[in-house]
Amino acid sequence: MQTTAPLSALRGYLAEHDLDGMIVPRADAWQSEYAAPHDNKLEWVSGFSGSAGVALVLQDRALIFVDGRYQVQVRHEVDLKAWDIHHLHNDPLENHLPAGSRIAFDPMLMVNSQYEVLKNTDCTLVPLAEDLFNTLWHDRPAAPCGLIREMPLNVAGESSEAKRQRIAAVLDAHGADYLAITQPDNIAWLLNVRGADIATSPVPLSFVLLSRKGDVEWFVDSAKTVNLPQALLSGLTLSPMDQLVPRCQQIASGKRVQLDADSAPVALRFAVEQHGGEVYWDADPITLMKATKNDTELEGYRDSHQKDGAAWVNFLAWLAHEVPARIAAGNPLTELEAQAKQLAFREQQDGFIEMSFGTISAASANAAMCHYHSSEATNTAITSDSFYLNDSGGQYHNGTTDATRTLAFGPMDQQRKLHYTAVLKGFLSLITLQFPSGSFGHQLDAFARRSLWELGVDFDHGTGHGVGHQLLIHEAPHRIAKKVNPWPLAAGNIITIEPGYYLEGEYGIRIENQVEVVDTLPGFCKFSSLTLIPIDLSQVDITLLSEQEKQWLDDYHQQVRETLSPLVDSDARPWLFSATAPVRVQGG
């Protein structure tokens, strides 16, 4: 738990500068979900380590806003005497800005859509010209400087030049002279490069200005580019990263600059408008282009999922033996031990680079925290009387994987079995769905929740998210959730399906597969599973499954068995055949 010393230091700065408060977001200048330690100002000031949140620090109180995934976790990490906890969406920041107050913010950390909401409140927003944390945060980690590597054309499937011309055509149609690209995964896709600034997120922290002619000015630390081939660099203009805002000021007069209101720092709006330019607001066109995978990328996903599936089966077979053996010996296996062994199995796979996010290895009550990460302080034994949840994935040279399995190593009580069965039925309801091409994620979300709603329960997170191609584990713009998502799903999109249920202080359940959207009948699509991992049926009430659900499970498990049996370790093969037996055999 964080001390209150950072709060005191920040309040001292505010008092010296006649400010009543400050907004401290979790986001960095790139709106990264997983920020580098250098940029994690929210954790420094509060102690909260989750991937989404914002704080409002006032002289007399401090408020922190987190979403449903972190309502339990935040209470374990912050000093509850110093912080008030609020829901990021249901009770947002704008409801708590004191009327007449002067509230500071860093314009490189706030996007225009946020700024427009907050500026219409009864406070005065004061943009800061400096990063005050450079002064207040005495042991601040250095800014990341990970080396950038080229993404080969035989893995990317399209040249950077071709991509630039596609985007330049969009700018021309919009009458825009420049596009400011501030999302690192969009830059990585555009230039066919991958970075190493943030663990598990292979993106280069940098910025790009793309002209209507397709010319690229790349604002990047030159120390990161030393391994890139000259042929790639020769077609670009390189500039220091801190020159982005001055450059926008320089080019602004009489020009039209396209900015994404949900990702570009509002500092760029100020730079353009205050120097005689016009901002054209529209989504970065790369975001949607990138979400529709080409044939080469799709083949990469399929290959990487076969390798990841083999690693999962080796791990699950090991768990099936190790957990009961360790319980019998009076030395039960722990979350961290399981997590380390799973990584070792992944590291045996050709093309594995690193994890695609921090593994969620969660036993018993820890699994009730959706985004729990085990530590020496919380490391819990895996027992036979509660669930063990594992949510993990890998970055492979040709794809990114993400899957969750909830496991039981002994008989569960009737309530646990009922909830597990409801989660499975929600998963099956969505993954078997045929839907009109162009449907939106929010239109499909209820299919995954119906079986839970019938029990009077629900889960407070999205049902699915896009996944990048050797890129970010949570990729915009597609999402399946209650909240409206205005981006239609179509063939070539990659997304997850992951309903769950969480009983605070008791247990958590989630089943997740990564899927590809494919065409079926004219005008219709369905989901094709990329994930190839057996689903634990030991705690399912088989009588509650329909014939269609049983058939899908049998067909899926047959595919898993036939695909992975040649790839897994020989001592894991008997477990694989047992775990993929027909439903009626597993269910008795």
N, C-alpha and C positions, 0 to 999 in steps of 0.2 A: 504494500500500500504506500502511495506517495505521501511525502510530508507536505505541510502547508507552506514551506519556504518559497517554492516558486510562486504561489499565489501572492505572498507578501511582496516579493520582488516586483511582480507585475503591477500590483496595486501602487507600489511606490512610484513606478514609472508613470502611471496614469495620473497620479496626484501632481507630479512635477510638470506635466504637460496639460493641465486643466481638462482632463478627460474623465468622464464618469464611468466608463467601462470599455471593455474590448471583446470582440468576437474572436474566438480561437477555434478554427476548424480543424478537423482531422485531416483534411485534404492538403496536398502540396500544390505547387504551381501547375501541376499536370492533372490534378484531380485523381491521383492514383488511389486505388483501393488499398494497396499495400505500400505505404510510404517508406522511404529509406529512413534509418534512425535519425539522420541529420534533419529531416523534415517533420518528424513526429512531435510537433509542438503540443498537441493535445495530451499525449501521454506524459510529456515532461511536466505540464502544469497540473494535471489531475491524477495521473496514475492509470487511467483507462487505456487498455491496449487494443481494443477492438478496431475493426476496419471502417466503421462509420459512426460519426458523431460530431458534435460541435459544442463548444462551451461559451457561456456568456459570463464574463468576470466583471462584477460590479464592486464598488468599494465596501458595501455592507453584506453582500452575499455572492455566491457563485452557483451557477446552474449548468448542468450538463444534460444534453439531449442525445439519446441513443434509440435505435429502432428495436423491434421486437426480438431480434436475435440476441440482443445484449442486455435485456432488462435484468436478468439474473446476474450475469457476469459483472456488470458495472458495479453492483452492490458489494461485490467481493474485492474490487480493486480500488475504489475511491474512499476517501475519508467521509463517511456519511454525516459527520458533524460539520464538515466544511462545504459539502456539496448537496444541492437539491437535484433529484433525478426526475427527468421528464422524458416523454416519448417524442422521438424525433419527428414523427408524422402526425400523431393525434393531438399533440400539445406543443406545437413548434416554437422556435426561437422568437418569431415575430410577435407572438402573444405576450412576450415578457420584456420587451424593450421599454424602459421607463419613459413616459412622456417628458419632453423637454431636455432629455439627457444628450450628452455628446459621446457617441460610441465609436471607438476607433476600430479600423479593420485594415488588413493588408490587401490592396487591390490585386496583387498577384495570386492571392489565395481564394478570391471570390469570383464566381462567374456572373454573367449579366443577369441570368434568370433569378439568381439569388438576390442580386443587388436591386432589381426592380421590385421585388417583394418587400425588402427591408427599407428601401428609401421612401416607401409610401406609409410608413409608420410615423408616430409622433415624436420620433427622436431625430437627431442630426447625425448622419454617418460621416465620419472623418477619416479619409484615406491617409495612410501613413506612407511617407516617402522612403522609409528605411525598414529593414528587417530588425526590429528591436530585440529579437531573440539572440542576435549575434552578441549583444551586450549583456542581456540578463542571464542567458544560459551559459554558464562559465565552462562546463565540461561538455559542451555540444559536440557530437561526433562530426567528423569531417564530411563534406559533401561527397557523394559517391563518384567514383571515376572508373567504372567498369569498362573493359575493352569491348569494342563493337566488332562483330563478325559478319561476314557476308552470308546471306541465305542463298544457296545455289539455285540456279534456274530450274534444275531437275527436281527440286523440292518445292519451290515457290510456284512453278507452273506458268508464270507470266513475267516478262521483263519489266524492270522499273520504268524504262522509257515508254513502254506501251501503257502502263498505268498512268504516268504523268500526262500523256496525251488524252487519255479518257477524261481525266479530271479537268484539264485545260479546256476541253470542249464544254464541260459543265459551266466553268467560269465564263466562257464566251457567251453561252446562252443566258447567263444571269447579268451580263454586262458588268462583271466584276473584274478588276485589274489584278487583284491578288487574293489568295486564300491563305489565311494564317492557320497553320496546322499545329495544334498544341497537345494533341493526344499522342503519347509515345508509341502506342501500338499502331496507330495510323501511320506514323512516320516510319516505323519498322516495316510495315507492309508496303508502303510506297517505295521505299529505297531498297527493298529486299535485303534488309539487315536485321540482326538481332543484337540485343545489348545485355549488360550484366550489372546494371546499377542497383537493382532491387532483387533480392533473393526470390526465386521461383517465378519472377516476372521478367522474361527475357527481352526487355525493351530498353532502348537508349533514352535517357532523360535529355531532351533537346527540343528545339523548336524549328519549324520550317516556314518560310514564305515561298509559295508557289505562284508564279506569274501566269497570266493568261496565255503566254507562249509556251508554258511548260517548263520554264527555267526554275531552278531550285536554289534558294539560299538557305543553308543549313546552319543553324545557330547551335554549336556543339563544342564541348571542350576538346581541343585538338589531341589531347593525350589519349582520348578514347578511340581515336580513329587510326592509330599507328599500324594496326594489323590489316586494315582494309586495302584491297588492291588499288593501284593507281588508276586502273581503267574505270573503277567505280567512282573514285574521287574526282577524276578529271572532268566529269560532267556536272559538277556541283560547285557552288561558291560557298566556302566555309567562313563562318564568322564566330566570334566569341559569344557564348550563350547570353551574357548580360547586355548584349547589344540589340536584343530583339525590340525592346520598347523604343530606344533611340532610333532604330531603323524604321519602325512604324511611324514615328513622328516625321522622319525625313521623307518618306515616300507619300505621306498622307495627302498633301495639297492637290486638290482636283482629282483624286483617285477614289475608286470604290473598292473597299476591302471587305471580303466576306469573312465573317466570324461566326462561330457556333456559340449560341447564347448559353448552352449548357456545359461547355467545356473550356472556352477561351477565357483567360483572366480578364476581368473588367478593366484592368490597367491598359489593355490594348484598345478598348473602346475609347478610353480617355485620351490615349496617344493619338488616335486617328481623328476624333472629333475636335480636339482642341488645336489641331494643326491643319485644319481646312479640308479634311477628308470626309467621306461618307462611309458609314458602316452598312453593309448588306447582311442582314441577319438570316442565316439559314444553317441547317445541320451540315456539318462537314460531310461532303459527298463520299469520302473514303469510308466512313463508318458503315454505310449500307453496302457499298461495293465489296468491302472486305468480308461482310457477313455471308455473302453468297460465294461458296467455295467452288473453285474450279476442279476439274477432274483429277489433276495431280494432287491437289490438297486433300481431296476426299480419299484417294488411295492411301495417302499418308496417314490419315486418321484411322482407316481400317487396319493398316499394318501395325500402327502403334498400339491400338487396342488389343490386337492379338497378343502382342508382347506383354502388355500390361495385364491382360487376363491370365497369361501363364504365370506371371509373378504373383498375382492374387491367389491363384489356385495353390501354388507352392506354399504360400503363406497360410492360407486357410487350412490346408492339410496339416501343416505344422501345428497350428493352433489347436486343431481337433485332437491331436495327440498330447500336446504340451500342457494345455490348460487342465484337463483332468489329472494328468500325471503329477503336475505341480501341486494341485489341490490335495491329492492323496498324500503327497510327501510333506504337507504342512508348510509349503513355501510357494504360495500362489503366484502366478505370472502377473506382472503389472502392466499398466498402460504403456509406460516408456519402454519396457522390454519388448512388448509386442510391436510397438512403433519402429524400434531399431531393427528388429528382425525383418519387418516388412520392407524397409528401405534396403536392407541387404539383398533380399530377393529381387527387388527392382534393379539394383545395381548389377545384377548378373545378366540383364537383358541388353542385347546389342542396341545401340542408339539411344540408351537412356542418358539424360544429361543431369537432371535434378528433379526434385519434387515440383509439382505444379502449384502447390500451396502448402501451408503448414498442416501436417496431418492432424486430423481430429481422432484421437485414440481415447475413447471415453467409456469407462465402466460405471455401471450402477447410476447413482444420482448425477455424476458428472455429465452423462449423456443428455441430461435435461437442459443443458446449456448448449444451444445449437452450434455455436462456434467455439466451443471449449478447446483449449490446447493444454495438454498435460505438462506439468512441471515437477521438479523435485518436491515442491511444497504440496502439490495436489495429487501426486502419483498414487493411483488406487489399484487394488488387486482386482483381477477378473475372476468373478465367482460363478458358481453354478446356479445361483438363485436370482440372478438379474441379468439384464441384457448387456452386451458389449457392442458399442457402435464404432465403426471405423469408416471415416470419410477421408479419402486420399486420392492422389493422382500423380501422374508423372509428366515431365517434359521430355519428349523424345525428339530426335533430330527431325522427324517428319510429322509430328502431331502432339496434341495435348490431351490428357485423359483426366477424368473425374468420375468417381463412383463411390457409393456408400452401401455398406452391408451392415445389418444388425443381426447379431448372432446370439444363440443361446447354447449353453453347455450343460443344461439340465432342465427338468420340467419347470415351467412357469405357472404362476397362479392364473385363474380364469380371467381376471381383469387384464393382465399383461397379454394373454393369448388373444383376447378380444380386440385389444388395441392394435396388436401386431397384425392381425388378420385384416382389420379395417385399413391400416396403412397399405398393406399389400393390395387390397381390392382397389384402393384409390390409384395406386401405381398402375395396376392392370387396366383400369378404366381408361386412363389417359394413353398409355402406350399402345393399346389396341384400337384407338380411335381413328376413324377415317373422317376427314373434315374438308370443307371447301378450301381450295387453294386461295390464299389471300386472307385467311382468317387471322384474327389477332390473338395474342397470347391470353389476354384477359377473358376472351370468349371461351377459352378452353379450360380455364383454371378450375372451375367448379367440378369438372369431371373427376379431378384428383381428390376433391374434398367431400364428395357426397357421402361416402361410406362413413367418414368421420362425423359429418354433420348429423347423420342419422343416430349417432350415439350421443349427440349433444356436445361434441368437442371439435377442436380446430387446431391449426398451427399458424403461428405468427411469422411466417416468412414466405418468400416466393416459392412457386412450384417448379420453376425452371429458369435457366439463364443460358445465354449464348456462351460458347467456348471458342477461344482463338486457335489459330493454326500455328502451333509452336509459339504461342503468344499468351495473352491474359486468360486466366481461368474463368473470369466473369467478363464476357465480351458484349459490348453494346452492338446493336440497339435492341435485340429481341429479348423478351422476357415473358414467362408465364406467371401471372400473379393476379391478385384481385385488382390491383391498381391498373388503370387504363394504360396500355402500351400501343402507340399508334403505328407500329411497324408490322406490316403483314408478313406472315410466315409463308415461305415458298420453298420449292425443291432446292437443295443445296445449302440450306441453313443447318447449323449444328446447335443443338440445345440439350439441356438436361431435363429429366423428369424426376422429381424428388420430394414426394409428400412425406410427412412425418407426424409424430405426436410426442409431446414432451410433458411429463408430469413432474413439476418442480420438486426437488428433494427425493425423487424416487427413481425415474428412469426416462430414457429417450429412445425413440424409434425413428429410423429413416431408411428408406430404400431408394436408391438413385441409380439410374442408367443414363448414359450419354447417348443421344440419338441423332440420326440424320433425317431430315425431312425429304421424302421422296414422292414422286408423282405416282398416282394409282389410276383410277378412272379419269376420263377427261374432266378437268376442272376440280379434281380432288387430290388430296395428299394423305399420307400417313407417316408414322414414325417407324424407322428401321433402326434397331438397336446396334450401336457400335460397341457398347460394353458387353463383354463376354465373361461373366462371373456367375457361378451358381447362386441362387437365392435360397436362403435358409428356410425350409418349410417345416422344421421340427415343431414350431409353436403355432402353426396355422390350424385353425378349425376348418378342416377340409369340407365339412358339411355346408359352410357358408359360401363356398366358391361355386360359381356357375360352371356349366360344361365348357362354355367358351373360355373362361378363365383357366380352367384346368388344361384345356387343349393348348392354349398359348404357352403356359408354363412348360408343358411337355415338349412342345416344338422348340421353344427357346433353349431348354436344357439339352435337347438333342444336338442343337447347333453348337452350344458351348462344348459339349463332350467331343463331338467330331472334330471341331476346329482346334481345340486345345490339347487333346490327348497326345498328339505327336510332339507338343512343345513343352509339356511340363516335365518335371523330374519324375523318374520312374517310381520313386516311393510315394509320390503324390497321386499317381494315376488311380490306384484303388479308391482313394477318397473321392476323386473326381467322378468316377463311375457311380459311386453310392450317392453323391450329392446331386447328381443329375438324373437319377432314376425317375420313372414316371410318378406323377403326383400320388396315385393310389397306392403305390409301393411305399413312398415316403410317409404318406399319411395313415398307413395301416389299412 
